[in-house]
Amino acid sequence: MTFTRVDGTKRDHRVRLYALSTCGWCRRTKELLDRLGVAYEFIYADQCQGDERTAVVEAVRALNPRGSYPTLQVDGEVIAGYDEERLMELLG
């Protein structure tokens, strides 16, 4: 899987976002991470094709059995859906 890296000033957590390019909640999650200055990586599942798309969907389902987006992983903890409060808690 090819993730896009977003540099931020806050690099003390490993943050990975699985998103859809057309999802409003995914967009809000990215905007929040950007506003907070968090370094993270993301991938748009709907822009992947073939085996990569299959791998992304399988990775999301392994983290979040509902397979919903956004699915966010912060230092191994999973947030399924947009949850600003939980994200802020995990980021400290």
C-alpha positions as a Markdown table, in Angstrom:
| # | Residue | x | y | z |
|---|---|---|---|---|
| 1 | Met | 0.0 | 0.0 | 0.0 |
| 2 | Thr | 1.2 | 3.4 | -0.9 |
| 3 | Phe | 0.4 | 6.0 | 1.8 |
| 4 | Thr | 0.8 | 9.8 | 1.3 |
| 5 | Arg | 2.8 | 11.4 | 4.1 |
| 6 | Val | 1.8 | 14.7 | 5.6 |
| 7 | Asp | 4.6 | 16.4 | 7.5 |
| 8 | Gly | 3.6 | 18.1 | 10.7 |
| 9 | Thr | 5.4 | 19.7 | 13.6 |
| 10 | Lys | 3.9 | 17.1 | 16.0 |
| 11 | Arg | 5.7 | 13.8 | 15.3 |
| 12 | Asp | 5.4 | 12.0 | 18.6 |
| 13 | His | 2.7 | 9.6 | 17.5 |
| 14 | Arg | 2.3 | 7.2 | 14.6 |
| 15 | Val | -0.9 | 8.2 | 12.9 |
| 16 | Arg | -2.4 | 6.4 | 9.9 |
| 17 | Leu | -5.7 | 7.4 | 8.2 |
| 18 | Tyr | -7.7 | 5.1 | 5.9 |
| 19 | Ala | -10.1 | 7.3 | 4.0 |
| 20 | Leu | -12.3 | 7.8 | 1.0 |
| 21 | Ser | -11.7 | 10.8 | -1.2 |
| 22 | Thr | -15.5 | 11.6 | -1.3 |
| 23 | Cys | -16.2 | 11.2 | 2.4 |
| 24 | Gly | -17.0 | 14.4 | 4.3 |
| 25 | Trp | -16.0 | 12.8 | 7.7 |
| 26 | Cys | -12.7 | 11.7 | 6.2 |
| 27 | Arg | -12.1 | 15.3 | 5.0 |
| 28 | Arg | -12.9 | 16.6 | 8.5 |
| 29 | Thr | -10.5 | 14.2 | 10.0 |
| 30 | Lys | -7.7 | 15.3 | 7.7 |
| 31 | Glu | -8.5 | 18.9 | 8.4 |
| 32 | Leu | -8.4 | 18.3 | 12.1 |
| 33 | Leu | -5.0 | 16.6 | 11.9 |
| 34 | Asp | -3.7 | 19.4 | 9.7 |
| 35 | Arg | -5.0 | 22.1 | 12.1 |
| 36 | Leu | -3.3 | 20.3 | 15.0 |
| 37 | Gly | 0.0 | 20.1 | 13.1 |
| 38 | Val | 0.1 | 16.3 | 13.4 |
| 39 | Ala | 2.4 | 14.3 | 11.1 |
| 40 | Tyr | 0.4 | 11.5 | 9.6 |
| 41 | Glu | 0.0 | 9.3 | 6.6 |
| 42 | Phe | -3.2 | 8.5 | 4.7 |
| 43 | Ile | -4.5 | 6.5 | 1.8 |
| 44 | Tyr | -7.7 | 6.9 | -0.2 |
| 45 | Ala | -9.2 | 3.4 | -0.6 |
| 46 | Asp | -11.4 | 4.5 | -3.4 |
| 47 | Gln | -8.5 | 5.7 | -5.5 |
| 48 | Cys | -6.6 | 2.4 | -5.2 |
| 49 | Gln | -7.0 | -0.3 | -7.8 |
| 50 | Gly | -6.6 | -4.0 | -8.1 |
| 51 | Asp | -4.5 | -5.7 | -5.4 |
| 52 | Glu | -3.7 | -2.5 | -3.6 |
| 53 | Arg | -7.4 | -1.8 | -3.2 |
| 54 | Thr | -8.0 | -5.3 | -1.9 |
| 55 | Ala | -5.2 | -4.9 | 0.6 |
| 56 | Val | -6.5 | -1.5 | 1.8 |
| 57 | Val | -10.0 | -2.9 | 2.3 |
| 58 | Glu | -8.6 | -5.9 | 4.2 |
| 59 | Ala | -6.5 | -3.7 | 6.4 |
| 60 | Val | -9.5 | -1.5 | 7.3 |
| 61 | Arg | -11.6 | -4.6 | 8.1 |
| 62 | Ala | -8.8 | -6.0 | 10.3 |
| 63 | Leu | -8.8 | -2.7 | 12.3 |
| 64 | Asn | -12.5 | -2.0 | 12.1 |
| 65 | Pro | -14.8 | -5.0 | 11.3 |
| 66 | Arg | -17.5 | -2.6 | 10.1 |
| 67 | Gly | -15.2 | -1.5 | 7.3 |
| 68 | Ser | -16.3 | 2.1 | 7.6 |
| 69 | Tyr | -14.4 | 5.2 | 6.9 |
| 70 | Pro | -12.6 | 7.1 | 8.2 |
| 71 | Thr | -10.6 | 4.5 | 10.1 |
| 72 | Leu | -7.7 | 6.0 | 12.0 |
| 73 | Gln | -4.9 | 4.3 | 13.8 |
| 74 | Val | -3.0 | 6.2 | 16.5 |
| 75 | Asp | -0.1 | 4.3 | 18.0 |
| 76 | Gly | -2.0 | 1.0 | 17.6 |
| 77 | Glu | -5.3 | 2.4 | 18.9 |
| 78 | Val | -8.2 | 2.5 | 16.4 |
| 79 | Ile | -10.8 | 5.1 | 15.9 |
| 80 | Ala | -13.7 | 4.1 | 13.6 |
| 81 | Gly | -15.5 | 7.2 | 12.3 |
| 82 | Tyr | -15.0 | 10.8 | 13.1 |
| 83 | Asp | -14.4 | 11.2 | 16.8 |
| 84 | Glu | -12.6 | 14.4 | 17.6 |
| 85 | Glu | -12.7 | 13.9 | 21.4 |
| 86 | Arg | -11.1 | 10.4 | 21.2 |
| 87 | Leu | -8.5 | 11.7 | 18.8 |
| 88 | Met | -7.5 | 14.5 | 21.0 |
| 89 | Glu | -7.3 | 12.1 | 24.0 |
| 90 | Leu | -5.0 | 9.8 | 22.1 |
| 91 | Leu | -2.8 | 12.6 | 20.8 |
| 92 | Gly | -2.5 | 14.1 | 24.4 |
